[in-house]
Amino acid sequence: MQIILHNNLSAEGRCRRAVGLMKRLILPFAFFALLNLQFPSMWAQDSDFEIDPIRERTLSERMLQFIDDFNRIYNSNGMRFGRSVSDFESASHVKVVGEKIRVLNNSFQSLDFRWNAFVQSEQVEIAESESLMDLMTKVQQLKQAIGDSIASLQNKCDAVANFIEAEQFISSQDTIYKVLHKKAFGLSLSKRLGPQLEKVKTEEKAVFEKIETSYIKSRDAGQHIPQLKNRADKLDEQYYTLKSLSGKIQAMEYKPFVERAKDYLMGLACVSVILIFFNMVVTKIKAAKKTRDMLKKQKELLEKNNKGEYPTI
């Protein structure tokens, strides 16, 4: 009985040892297999992968083609906006240029999307080649230059469009302001027309707010684009003329005839004082000039006399 029990225990022990041995052999392989399924990139990075030369040449040719496509966009006519004075002539021309920039940007975005898809699909092989990584760096630099240029062109085009819009709007307000000024002056002659005068002031204030908004938008283009300098100076003059008229309209109010006459006479008196002062200054300048000429002639005569050029008695 003991022998049989011993044999059974021995058989069971052998089975346990066999199972333990199988676990020790199988579990490490299972563990590494599980890691390989969950983190395949980890093994790919640590492996001694070398790209095939033919495959490397194929990828290089495709990347060079991308570089040519990006260069074609960078050197296109749409990237030359602002080099000619004709680019700033009219709103319709600027609108055409803006459409060209939009098409150019769409082409760039489409090419950039295809480039990103290519890099994502071939990133493992590209990373294993120094020459391919150099090409990738060149493409990234070229993309950055194109993106910055398109953004700059779009900002410039928007600024010019705002300037032309302000230029046209402010120029058209000259006649309107003359009418408003004349109307406000007529209403200020009668006290009972005061409410109507206030309505004209409110109307003028709303118009000038639009003028000021347009002018502020145009200043950026006028200050930073040399081709618009002369037009910007003229626009400044028109704006300040309208601003002066706006101040006069807002200051208008009813005054009795006596006060109006008094203000008119005071204005004439101020002008007269200014003219008198101006005449005094001019007279003094002329007298000083005449005195200087006389002294100069006397000096010349004395010098000639000292040299003996005149006979003495």
C-alpha positions in Angstrom: 0.0 0.0 0.0 2.8 2.4 0.9 4.6 1.5 -2.4 1.4 2.3 -4.4 0.9 5.6 -2.5 4.6 6.5 -3.1 4.3 5.7 -6.7 1.1 7.9 -7.0 2.8 10.7 -5.2 5.8 10.4 -7.4 3.6 10.5 -10.5 1.8 13.6 -9.3 5.1 15.3 -8.5 6.4 14.6 -11.9 3.2 16.1 -13.4 3.6 19.2 -11.3 7.2 19.6 -12.2 6.3 19.2 -15.9 3.6 21.8 -15.7 6.0 24.2 -13.9 8.6 23.6 -16.5 6.1 24.4 -19.3 5.0 27.6 -17.6 8.6 28.7 -17.2 9.1 28.1 -20.9 5.9 29.4 -22.4 5.1 32.4 -20.2 8.1 34.5 -21.4 7.2 33.9 -25.0 3.6 34.8 -24.3 4.7 38.0 -22.5 6.9 39.1 -25.3 4.2 38.3 -27.9 1.7 40.3 -26.0 4.1 43.3 -25.8 4.7 43.0 -29.5 0.9 43.2 -30.3 0.4 46.2 -28.0 3.5 48.2 -28.8 4.8 47.2 -32.2 6.6 50.5 -32.8 8.8 49.9 -29.8 10.3 46.8 -31.5 10.5 48.6 -34.8 12.6 51.4 -33.3 15.0 49.0 -31.6 15.4 46.8 -34.6 18.4 47.2 -36.9 16.1 48.2 -39.8 17.9 49.4 -43.0 16.1 50.9 -45.9 16.5 49.3 -49.3 18.6 51.6 -51.6 16.1 51.3 -54.5 13.2 52.1 -52.1 15.2 55.1 -50.8 15.7 56.4 -54.3 12.0 56.0 -55.0 11.0 58.0 -51.9 13.6 60.6 -52.7 12.2 61.1 -56.2 8.7 61.5 -54.7 9.9 64.1 -52.2 11.8 66.0 -54.8 8.6 66.2 -56.8 6.8 67.6 -53.8 9.6 70.2 -53.5 9.1 71.2 -57.2 5.3 71.5 -56.6 5.8 73.7 -53.6 8.4 75.9 -55.5 5.9 76.2 -58.3 3.4 77.8 -55.9 6.0 79.9 -54.3 7.2 81.4 -57.6 3.7 81.8 -59.1 2.3 85.2 -60.2 -0.2 85.3 -57.3 2.8 85.7 -54.9 3.8 89.0 -56.6 0.9 91.2 -55.4 2.0 94.7 -54.5 5.1 95.0 -56.7 3.2 97.1 -59.3 1.3 100.4 -58.8 -1.5 98.9 -60.9 -2.2 96.5 -58.0 -3.7 99.4 -56.0 -5.7 101.2 -58.7 -9.3 100.2 -58.0 -11.4 98.0 -55.8 -12.3 95.7 -58.7 -8.6 95.0 -59.4 -7.9 94.3 -55.7 -10.9 92.0 -55.7 -9.4 90.0 -58.6 -6.1 89.8 -56.8 -7.8 88.6 -53.7 -9.5 85.8 -55.6 -6.1 84.8 -57.0 -4.7 84.7 -53.5 -7.6 82.5 -52.4 -7.1 80.1 -55.2 -3.3 80.0 -54.5 -4.0 79.3 -50.8 -6.4 76.4 -51.7 -3.7 74.9 -54.0 -1.2 75.2 -51.1 -3.5 73.6 -48.6 -4.3 70.7 -51.0 -0.6 70.0 -51.7 0.1 70.3 -48.0 -2.6 67.7 -47.2 -1.1 65.2 -49.8 2.4 65.8 -48.4 1.3 65.1 -44.8 -0.4 61.9 -45.9 2.7 60.8 -47.7 5.0 61.5 -44.7 2.7 59.7 -42.4 2.6 56.6 -44.5 6.3 56.5 -45.1 7.6 57.9 -41.8 9.4 54.7 -40.7 11.5 54.5 -43.9 12.1 58.2 -44.0 13.4 58.2 -40.4 16.0 55.6 -41.3 17.6 57.7 -44.1 19.6 60.8 -43.4 19.2 62.1 -47.0 15.4 61.7 -46.8 15.3 63.5 -43.5 17.3 66.4 -45.1 14.7 66.6 -47.9 11.9 66.5 -45.3 13.5 69.5 -43.6 13.7 71.4 -46.8 10.0 70.8 -47.5 9.1 72.0 -44.0 11.1 75.2 -44.5 9.6 75.8 -47.9 6.1 75.2 -46.5 6.7 77.7 -43.7 7.9 80.4 -46.2 4.8 79.8 -48.5 2.4 80.0 -45.6 3.9 83.2 -44.2 3.9 84.8 -47.7 0.3 83.9 -48.4 -0.7 85.3 -44.9 1.2 88.5 -45.6 -0.3 88.9 -49.1 -3.8 88.4 -47.7 -3.3 91.0 -45.0 -1.9 93.4 -47.5 -4.8 92.8 -49.9 -7.3 93.4 -47.1 -5.6 96.6 -46.1 -5.6 98.0 -49.6 -9.3 97.0 -50.0 -10.1 98.9 -46.8 -8.1 101.9 -48.0 -9.9 102.1 -51.4 -13.3 101.7 -49.7 -12.5 104.5 -47.3 -11.1 106.7 -50.1 -14.3 106.4 -52.1 -16.6 106.8 -49.1 -14.8 109.9 -47.7 -14.5 111.6 -51.1 -18.3 111.1 -51.6 -19.1 112.9 -48.3 -17.8 116.4 -49.3 -21.1 117.4 -51.1 -23.2 115.8 -48.3 -21.4 117.8 -45.7 -21.9 121.1 -47.5 -25.6 120.4 -47.6 -25.7 119.5 -43.9 -23.7 122.6 -43.0 -26.0 124.9 -45.0 -29.1 123.2 -43.6 -27.9 123.4 -40.0 -27.0 127.1 -40.4 -30.5 127.9 -41.7 -32.1 126.1 -38.8 -30.0 127.9 -36.3 -31.4 131.2 -37.3 -34.8 130.5 -35.7 -35.3 129.4 -32.1 -38.5 127.4 -32.8 -36.5 125.3 -35.3 -34.2 124.0 -32.6 -35.6 120.4 -32.5 -35.0 120.1 -36.3 -31.5 121.4 -35.8 -30.9 118.7 -33.2 -32.1 116.1 -35.7 -29.6 117.4 -38.3 -26.8 117.2 -35.6 -27.8 113.6 -34.8 -27.8 112.7 -38.5 -24.4 114.3 -39.0 -22.9 112.6 -36.0 -23.9 109.1 -37.3 -22.4 110.0 -40.7 -19.1 111.1 -39.2 -18.8 108.0 -37.1 -18.9 106.0 -40.3 -16.3 108.3 -41.8 -14.0 107.9 -38.8 -14.3 104.1 -38.8 -13.4 104.0 -42.5 -10.5 106.4 -42.0 -9.0 104.3 -39.1 -9.2 101.2 -41.2 -7.4 102.9 -44.1 -4.5 104.3 -42.0 -2.7 100.9 -41.7 -2.4 100.6 -45.5 -1.6 104.3 -45.9 1.3 104.1 -43.5 2.9 100.8 -44.5 2.4 100.7 -48.3 4.7 103.2 -50.1 2.6 103.1 -53.3 -0.4 104.7 -51.4 1.5 107.5 -49.7 0.3 110.4 -52.0 -3.3 109.1 -51.9 -3.1 108.7 -48.1 -1.9 112.3 -47.7 -4.9 113.5 -49.8 -7.2 111.3 -47.8 -5.9 112.8 -44.5 -6.7 116.3 -45.9 -10.2 115.3 -46.8 -10.8 113.7 -43.5 -9.7 116.7 -41.4 -11.7 119.0 -43.6 -14.8 116.9 -42.9 -13.9 116.8 -39.2 -13.7 120.6 -39.1 -17.2 120.9 -40.7 -18.5 118.3 -38.3 -17.3 120.4 -35.4 -18.9 123.5 -36.8 -22.3 121.7 -37.3 -22.3 120.3 -33.8 -21.5 123.8 -32.4 -24.3 125.5 -34.1 -27.2 126.8 -32.0 -29.7 129.6 -32.1 -28.4 133.0 -31.4 -30.3 136.3 -31.5 -29.4 138.7 -34.3 -27.6 141.1 -32.0 -25.3 138.3 -30.8 -24.6 137.1 -34.3 -23.7 140.6 -35.4 -21.5 141.0 -32.3 -19.7 137.7 -33.1 -19.3 138.8 -36.7 -17.8 142.1 -35.8 -15.5 140.4 -33.2 -14.3 138.2 -36.0 -13.6 141.2 -38.2 -11.8 142.9 -35.4 -9.6 139.8 -34.8 -8.8 139.7 -38.5 -8.0 143.4 -38.5 -5.7 143.1 -35.5 -3.9 140.2 -37.2 -3.5 142.2 -40.4 -2.2 145.3 -38.5 0.4 143.1 -36.7 1.4 141.5 -39.9 1.9 144.9 -41.6 4.0 146.1 -38.7 6.2 143.1 -38.9 6.6 143.6 -42.7 7.4 147.3 -42.2 10.1 146.6 -39.6 11.7 143.9 -41.8 11.9 146.3 -44.7 13.3 149.1 -42.5 16.0 146.7 -41.1 16.9 145.6 -44.6 17.2 149.2 -45.8 19.4 150.2 -42.8 21.6 147.2 -43.5 22.1 148.2 -47.1 23.0 151.8 -46.2 25.6 150.6 -43.6 27.1 148.3 -46.2 27.4 151.1 -48.7 29.0 153.4 -46.1 31.5 150.7 -45.3 32.5 150.3 -48.9 33.0 154.0 -49.3 35.3 154.2 -46.2 37.3 151.3 -47.5 37.8 153.0 -50.9 38.8 156.2 -49.2 41.4 154.5 -47.0 43.0 152.9 -50.1 43.4 156.3 -51.7 41.1 155.7 -54.6 39.5 159.2 -54.1 41.5 162.4 -54.5 42.1 164.5 -51.4 42.4 168.3 -51.2 
